[in-house]
């Protein structure tokens, strides 16, 4: 009995081509180029999920540093005082407070300075 192939292969190729919808040149229409682009895009996505976390943390540090400088101390001093007094606020929350509620950040920094 002859086994005809095609359904699974076509399904696999269509899946890749569908994922590459919107890519330029042959990367959205030619299977070989589309597969290469698909693999590379996956690598970039994996790598950049890590980079995004790194960038966010750097942004939070800048925001906290600017707010701390307004309170006459630098970022390192502020974080050090927080740790010494066992105040457990993470950088994301501190940055949000510093940006949206500067009066609350001022109270936190005053509390940290006094003790």
C-alpha positions as a printed NumPy array, in Angstrom:
array([[ 0.   ,  0.   ,  0.   ],
       [ 1.332,  3.39 , -0.958],
       [ 1.567,  6.015,  1.789],
       [ 0.962,  9.526,  0.578],
       [ 2.602, 12.329,  2.494],
       [ 1.702, 15.953,  2.417],
       [-0.868, 16.79 ,  5.071],
       [ 1.546, 16.983,  7.996],
       [ 4.299, 18.69 ,  6.023],
       [ 1.91 , 21.259,  4.594],
       [ 0.479, 21.881,  8.065],
       [ 3.978, 22.468,  9.455],
       [ 4.912, 24.841,  6.638],
       [ 1.653, 26.781,  6.864],
       [ 2.178, 27.201, 10.614],
       [ 5.59 , 28.824, 10.03 ],
       [ 4.316, 31.02 ,  7.19 ],
       [ 1.334, 32.128,  9.256],
       [ 3.634, 33.083, 12.154],
       [ 5.725, 35.201,  9.767],
       [ 2.815, 37.254,  8.51 ],
       [ 3.977, 40.851,  8.13 ],
       [ 7.664, 40.057,  7.625],
       [ 9.378, 41.714,  4.656],
       [10.753, 40.264,  1.402],
       [10.911, 36.471,  1.155],
       [10.737, 36.014,  4.914],
       [ 6.947, 35.779,  4.836],
       [ 6.435, 33.759,  1.683],
       [ 9.362, 31.384,  1.109],
       [ 9.437, 28.509,  3.579],
       [13.216, 28.283,  3.916],
       [13.674, 32.015,  4.566],
       [10.578, 32.095,  6.766],
       [11.874, 29.239,  8.91 ],
       [15.23 , 30.996,  9.377],
       [13.475, 34.221, 10.344],
       [11.151, 32.338, 12.711],
       [14.052, 30.672, 14.524],
       [15.99 , 33.936, 14.771],
       [12.933, 35.797, 16.05 ],
       [12.534, 33.169, 18.757],
       [16.156, 33.603, 19.815],
       [15.764, 37.386, 19.985],
       [12.54 , 37.056, 21.952],
       [14.171, 34.736, 24.502],
       [17.221, 36.961, 24.866],
       [15.261, 40.193, 25.054],
       [12.947, 38.956, 27.783],
       [16.054, 38.985, 29.973],
       [17.189, 42.352, 28.598],
       [13.774, 43.883, 29.307],
       [14.059, 42.913, 32.978],
       [17.548, 44.439, 33.089],
       [16.346, 47.67 , 31.463],
       [13.384, 47.99 , 33.817],
       [15.617, 47.625, 36.867],
       [17.99 , 50.3  , 35.531],
       [15.047, 52.636, 34.946],
       [13.79 , 52.072, 38.495],
       [17.257, 52.821, 39.845],
       [17.388, 56.112, 37.931],
       [13.951, 57.168, 39.2  ],
       [14.792, 56.291, 42.8  ],
       [18.189, 57.986, 42.474],
       [16.64 , 61.223, 41.24 ],
       [14.074, 61.246, 44.025],
       [16.747, 60.431, 46.628],
       [18.951, 63.264, 45.323],
       [16.059, 65.651, 45.965],
       [16.223, 64.446, 49.59 ],
       [19.998, 65.146, 49.738],
       [21.295, 61.584, 49.495],
       [22.266, 59.376, 46.614],
       [20.752, 56.082, 45.451],
       [23.327, 53.863, 47.159],
       [22.948, 55.622, 50.511],
       [19.146, 55.449, 50.309],
       [19.074, 51.714, 49.491],
       [21.677, 51.021, 52.182],
       [19.605, 52.838, 54.829],
       [16.482, 50.952, 53.732],
       [18.259, 47.624, 54.133],
       [19.745, 48.55 , 57.513],
       [16.294, 49.452, 58.838],
       [14.779, 46.34 , 57.242],
       [12.225, 48.289, 55.224],
       [11.244, 45.836, 52.517],
       [10.092, 47.867, 49.537],
       [11.313, 46.655, 46.182],
       [12.732, 48.968, 43.528],
       [ 9.666, 48.763, 41.32 ],
       [ 7.366, 50.025, 44.086],
       [ 9.871, 52.648, 45.25 ],
       [10.21 , 53.98 , 41.699],
       [ 6.442, 54.171, 41.315],
       [ 6.095, 56.001, 44.642],
       [ 8.923, 58.372, 43.711],
       [ 7.308, 59.19 , 40.381],
       [ 3.608, 59.392, 41.265],
       [ 3.624, 60.255, 44.974],
       [ 6.69 , 62.391, 45.753],
       [ 5.268, 63.46 , 49.139],
       [ 5.066, 59.814, 50.238],
       [ 8.631, 59.221, 49.039],
       [ 9.681, 62.285, 51.032],
       [ 8.124, 60.766, 54.174],
       [ 9.875, 57.438, 53.544],
       [13.238, 59.137, 53.087],
       [12.687, 61.276, 56.212],
       [11.913, 58.102, 58.176],
       [15.041, 56.443, 56.831],
       [17.252, 59.465, 57.584],
       [16.046, 59.94 , 61.164],
       [16.902, 56.461, 62.398]])
